[in-house]
Amino acid sequence: MIRVVLAPFIFVFHTFLQITNLAFWGMLIIILGLVKLVMPNGKIKTFWNKIMHACMFAFGRISVLMIRLFNNVRIENQIHGELAKNSWYLIIANHLSYLDIILLIEFATYRIPAPKFFLKKELIWLPFVGLGAWALDMPFMHRYTKAYLAKYPERKGKDLATTKAYCEKFRTMPTTVINFVEGTRFTPDKHKLKQSPYQHLLPPKAGGVSFTLAAMGELFTNVLDISLLYPENRRHPMMAMLSGQMTKIIIDVKVTPVPELQQSSSRSEAEFRSYFQHWLNTLWQEKDTRINTLLER
């Protein structure tokens, strides 16, 4: 009851501290990124990248520490399989809130290599986040509509070229590539609008994942199927967290094999697209069933 009464005050103070934490580490990463621009490729640059990744991990750990401080929350990390810091992973995750990103960064600390998110191009202008992500070599994607590509056919395939260019940077050191395959955050309205066949998920989009696998699939050790859940704060998890109302978070991680790659397949391109979409839909159906089980516990 006291937390409910104090919620507005907790929201203001907690939000201020979270923004301060983001601003401090974001600015530091941007400065380190500018220095990196003039560095030659080699061991020094690799070491510099590790320092920048350490800053990102520090941001995530401090942010989650504050979440625990202001919320009477239980965070359950359920890992089905083995993880290692010296492997390459492709994470396929559902997307409920901006809080997902903070939790995945903190989860990666001491468990898996530094995560790289696929971001919408518009986010480059988000204070501290955009330039910080740029400095960390995270890919910014520009999705074109069918109508736009019909008008400007020369832009077709540009996303694949962008993905491949960024993925080349990930070959030199173990990396975790994160893709929110729903393409947007889940809301009941979006679920209804898209007529999703899943109870707790939006339909998955295969494009980004297949691009990544085509570019560097032979490097990936495993695919990590991650389900993020806020069982008791499902409608507005970010607001609940900032207001001290978050009570439970589940991060369910299933370690799965990497699907068959296009370049090693005898299938045609059209057959492969159909195969890959089927693989993703099957994974998504299993995820939906698993989420339902977790929510009913």
C-alpha positions as CSV (number, residue, x, y, z in Angstrom):
1,M,0.0,0.0,0.0
2,I,2.9,2.4,0.9
3,R,4.5,1.8,-2.5
4,V,1.2,2.7,-4.3
5,V,1.0,6.0,-2.3
6,L,4.7,6.8,-3.0
7,A,4.5,5.7,-6.6
8,P,4.6,9.3,-8.1
9,F,7.6,10.3,-6.0
10,I,9.4,7.0,-6.8
11,F,8.7,7.6,-10.5
12,V,10.3,11.0,-10.5
13,F,13.4,10.1,-8.5
14,H,13.9,6.7,-10.2
15,T,13.4,8.1,-13.7
16,F,16.0,10.9,-12.9
17,L,18.5,8.3,-11.7
18,Q,18.0,6.0,-14.7
19,I,18.4,8.9,-17.2
20,T,21.5,10.0,-15.3
21,N,22.9,6.5,-15.6
22,L,22.1,6.4,-19.3
23,A,23.6,9.8,-20.0
24,F,26.8,9.1,-18.1
25,W,27.6,5.8,-19.8
26,G,26.2,6.9,-23.1
27,M,28.4,10.0,-23.3
28,L,31.5,8.0,-22.2
29,I,30.8,5.4,-24.9
30,I,30.4,8.2,-27.5
31,I,33.7,9.8,-26.5
32,L,35.5,6.4,-26.7
33,G,33.8,5.8,-30.0
34,L,35.2,9.1,-31.5
35,V,38.7,8.1,-30.3
36,K,38.2,4.7,-32.0
37,L,37.6,6.4,-35.3
38,V,41.3,7.3,-35.6
39,M,42.6,4.0,-34.4
40,P,44.1,1.5,-36.9
41,N,42.6,-2.0,-37.0
42,G,44.3,-4.5,-34.8
43,K,44.9,-5.5,-31.2
44,I,44.6,-2.0,-29.9
45,K,41.2,-1.5,-31.5
46,T,40.0,-4.9,-30.2
47,F,41.1,-3.9,-26.7
48,W,39.3,-0.5,-27.1
49,N,36.1,-2.3,-28.1
50,K,36.3,-4.4,-25.0
51,I,36.5,-1.3,-22.8
52,M,33.5,0.1,-24.6
53,H,31.6,-3.1,-24.1
54,A,32.5,-3.0,-20.4
55,C,30.9,0.5,-20.2
56,M,27.7,-0.9,-21.8
57,F,27.7,-3.8,-19.3
58,A,28.2,-1.3,-16.4
59,F,25.2,0.7,-17.6
60,G,23.0,-2.5,-17.7
61,R,24.2,-3.7,-14.3
62,I,23.7,-0.4,-12.5
63,S,20.3,0.1,-14.2
64,V,19.1,-3.3,-13.0
65,L,20.6,-2.6,-9.6
66,M,18.4,0.5,-9.4
67,I,15.4,-1.6,-10.6
68,R,15.9,-4.0,-7.7
69,L,16.4,-1.0,-5.2
70,F,13.1,0.7,-6.1
71,N,11.0,-2.4,-6.8
72,N,10.3,-5.4,-4.6
73,V,11.0,-7.5,-7.7
74,R,12.0,-11.1,-8.3
75,I,14.0,-11.7,-11.5
76,E,14.0,-15.3,-12.6
77,N,16.7,-16.3,-15.1
78,Q,15.8,-19.7,-16.5
79,I,18.5,-21.1,-18.8
80,H,17.9,-24.3,-20.7
81,G,21.4,-25.3,-22.0
82,E,25.0,-24.1,-21.7
83,L,26.3,-20.6,-22.4
84,A,29.8,-19.3,-22.9
85,K,31.6,-16.0,-23.3
86,N,33.7,-17.2,-26.2
87,S,30.9,-18.2,-28.5
88,W,28.8,-16.4,-31.2
89,Y,25.0,-16.3,-30.5
90,L,22.0,-15.1,-32.4
91,I,19.2,-14.1,-30.0
92,I,15.6,-14.2,-31.2
93,A,13.4,-12.5,-28.6
94,N,9.9,-11.2,-28.1
95,H,9.5,-7.5,-27.4
96,L,7.3,-6.0,-24.7
97,S,9.0,-2.9,-23.5
98,Y,12.1,-0.7,-23.8
99,L,13.0,-2.4,-20.5
100,D,13.7,-5.6,-22.5
101,I,17.0,-4.0,-23.8
102,I,18.3,-3.1,-20.3
103,L,17.5,-6.6,-19.1
104,L,19.2,-8.3,-22.1
105,I,22.4,-6.2,-21.6
106,E,22.5,-7.1,-17.9
107,F,21.8,-10.7,-18.6
108,A,24.7,-10.9,-21.1
109,T,27.2,-9.8,-18.4
110,Y,29.4,-12.7,-17.4
111,R,27.3,-15.1,-19.5
112,I,27.6,-14.4,-23.2
113,P,29.5,-11.9,-25.5
114,A,28.5,-8.2,-25.8
115,P,25.1,-7.9,-27.5
116,K,24.5,-6.0,-30.7
117,F,20.9,-4.9,-31.3
118,F,19.4,-4.3,-34.8
119,L,17.9,-0.8,-34.4
120,K,15.5,1.3,-36.4
121,K,17.3,4.1,-38.3
122,E,15.2,6.8,-36.6
123,L,16.8,5.8,-33.2
124,I,20.1,7.3,-34.2
125,W,18.7,10.7,-33.1
126,L,17.6,9.4,-29.6
127,P,19.8,11.3,-27.0
128,F,22.7,9.2,-25.7
129,V,21.2,6.0,-27.1
130,G,21.6,6.6,-30.8
131,L,25.2,7.8,-31.0
132,G,26.1,5.3,-28.2
133,A,24.8,2.5,-30.3
134,W,26.6,3.8,-33.4
135,A,29.9,3.9,-31.4
136,L,29.3,0.3,-30.4
137,D,28.9,-0.7,-34.1
138,M,25.2,-1.6,-33.8
139,P,23.4,-1.9,-37.1
140,F,20.8,0.7,-38.0
141,M,18.2,-0.6,-40.4
142,H,15.9,1.3,-42.8
143,R,12.9,-0.8,-43.7
144,Y,11.3,0.1,-47.1
145,T,7.7,-0.5,-47.9
146,K,6.6,-2.5,-51.1
147,A,5.2,0.8,-52.5
148,Y,8.5,2.6,-51.9
149,L,10.5,-0.2,-53.5
150,A,8.2,-0.2,-56.5
151,K,8.9,3.5,-57.0
152,Y,12.7,3.1,-56.2
153,P,13.6,-0.4,-57.3
154,E,17.4,0.4,-56.9
155,R,16.9,0.4,-53.1
156,K,15.9,-3.3,-53.1
157,G,18.4,-5.4,-51.3
158,K,20.0,-2.5,-49.5
159,D,19.0,-3.8,-46.1
160,L,20.8,-7.1,-46.9
161,A,23.9,-5.2,-47.9
162,T,23.8,-3.1,-44.7
163,T,23.3,-6.2,-42.6
164,K,26.3,-8.0,-44.3
165,A,28.5,-4.9,-43.9
166,Y,27.8,-4.7,-40.1
167,C,28.1,-8.5,-39.6
168,E,31.6,-8.4,-41.1
169,K,32.6,-6.3,-38.1
170,F,31.3,-9.0,-35.8
171,R,33.6,-11.7,-37.2
172,T,36.8,-10.6,-35.3
173,M,35.5,-11.3,-31.8
174,P,32.7,-13.3,-30.1
175,T,29.5,-11.4,-30.5
176,T,25.8,-11.7,-29.6
177,V,23.4,-10.4,-32.3
178,I,19.9,-9.6,-31.0
179,N,16.9,-9.5,-33.2
180,F,13.3,-8.6,-32.0
181,V,11.6,-10.5,-34.9
182,E,8.2,-9.1,-34.2
183,G,9.5,-5.8,-35.5
184,T,7.7,-3.7,-32.8
185,R,6.7,-3.9,-29.2
186,F,3.7,-6.1,-28.4
187,T,0.4,-4.3,-27.4
188,P,-3.1,-5.7,-27.4
189,D,-4.1,-3.3,-30.1
190,K,-1.2,-4.4,-32.4
191,H,-2.1,-8.0,-31.6
192,K,-5.6,-7.4,-32.8
193,L,-4.7,-5.3,-35.8
194,K,-2.2,-7.9,-37.1
195,Q,-4.7,-10.7,-36.4
196,S,-1.9,-12.7,-34.8
197,P,-2.4,-16.4,-34.6
198,Y,-0.5,-16.5,-31.3
199,Q,-1.9,-15.8,-27.9
200,H,1.0,-13.8,-26.5
201,L,3.1,-12.8,-29.5
202,L,2.9,-10.8,-32.8
203,P,3.7,-12.6,-36.0
204,P,7.5,-13.0,-36.6
205,K,9.3,-11.4,-39.5
206,A,12.0,-13.7,-41.0
207,G,13.9,-11.0,-43.0
208,G,16.3,-9.7,-40.4
209,V,17.1,-13.1,-39.0
210,S,17.7,-14.7,-42.4
211,F,19.9,-11.7,-43.5
212,T,22.0,-12.2,-40.4
213,L,22.3,-16.0,-41.0
214,A,23.2,-15.5,-44.6
215,A,25.9,-13.0,-43.6
216,M,27.6,-14.9,-40.8
217,G,25.5,-18.0,-40.0
218,E,28.6,-20.3,-40.1
219,L,30.0,-18.4,-37.1
220,F,27.0,-18.8,-34.7
221,T,27.4,-21.5,-32.1
222,N,23.7,-21.5,-31.2
223,V,20.4,-19.6,-31.5
224,L,19.1,-18.3,-28.1
225,D,15.3,-18.3,-28.0
226,I,14.6,-15.8,-25.3
227,S,11.2,-15.1,-23.8
228,L,10.8,-11.9,-21.7
229,L,7.8,-11.8,-19.4
230,Y,6.4,-9.4,-16.8
231,P,3.6,-11.6,-15.4
232,E,2.1,-9.2,-12.9
233,N,2.7,-5.9,-14.9
234,R,1.9,-6.9,-18.4
235,R,0.2,-3.7,-19.7
236,H,2.8,-1.1,-18.9
237,P,6.0,-2.7,-17.6
238,M,8.3,0.3,-18.1
239,M,5.9,2.6,-16.1
240,A,5.4,-0.1,-13.4
241,M,9.2,-0.5,-13.1
242,L,9.9,3.3,-12.8
243,S,7.0,3.6,-10.2
244,G,8.2,0.9,-8.0
245,Q,5.4,-1.5,-8.9
246,M,7.3,-4.2,-10.7
247,T,7.1,-7.5,-8.8
248,K,8.3,-10.3,-11.1
249,I,10.4,-10.6,-14.3
250,I,11.1,-13.9,-16.1
251,I,13.9,-14.3,-18.6
252,D,13.5,-17.7,-20.2
253,V,16.4,-18.8,-22.4
254,K,16.3,-21.8,-24.6
255,V,19.6,-22.8,-26.3
256,T,18.7,-24.2,-29.8
257,P,20.7,-25.4,-32.9
258,V,21.4,-23.0,-35.7
259,P,19.0,-23.7,-38.6
260,E,20.3,-24.9,-42.0
261,L,21.9,-22.0,-43.9
262,Q,20.9,-20.8,-47.3
263,Q,24.4,-21.0,-48.8
264,S,24.8,-24.7,-47.8
265,S,21.4,-25.7,-49.0
266,S,20.4,-27.3,-52.3
267,R,17.0,-25.4,-52.2
268,S,16.2,-22.5,-54.4
269,E,16.0,-19.0,-52.9
270,A,12.1,-19.2,-52.9
271,E,12.2,-22.7,-51.3
272,F,14.7,-21.5,-48.7
273,R,12.5,-18.5,-47.7
274,S,9.5,-20.8,-47.3
275,Y,11.6,-23.3,-45.3
276,F,13.0,-20.5,-43.0
277,Q,9.7,-18.9,-42.4
278,H,8.3,-22.3,-41.5
279,W,11.2,-22.8,-39.0
280,L,10.6,-19.4,-37.5
281,N,6.8,-19.9,-37.2
282,T,7.3,-23.3,-35.6
283,L,9.8,-21.8,-33.1
284,W,7.3,-19.0,-32.4
285,Q,4.4,-21.4,-31.8
286,E,6.5,-23.3,-29.3
287,K,7.5,-20.0,-27.6
288,D,3.8,-19.0,-27.4
289,T,3.0,-22.3,-25.7
290,R,6.0,-22.0,-23.3
291,I,5.0,-18.4,-22.4
292,N,1.4,-19.6,-21.6
293,T,2.8,-22.2,-19.3
294,L,5.1,-19.7,-17.6
295,L,2.3,-17.3,-17.0
296,E,0.0,-19.9,-15.6
297,R,2.4,-21.1,-12.9
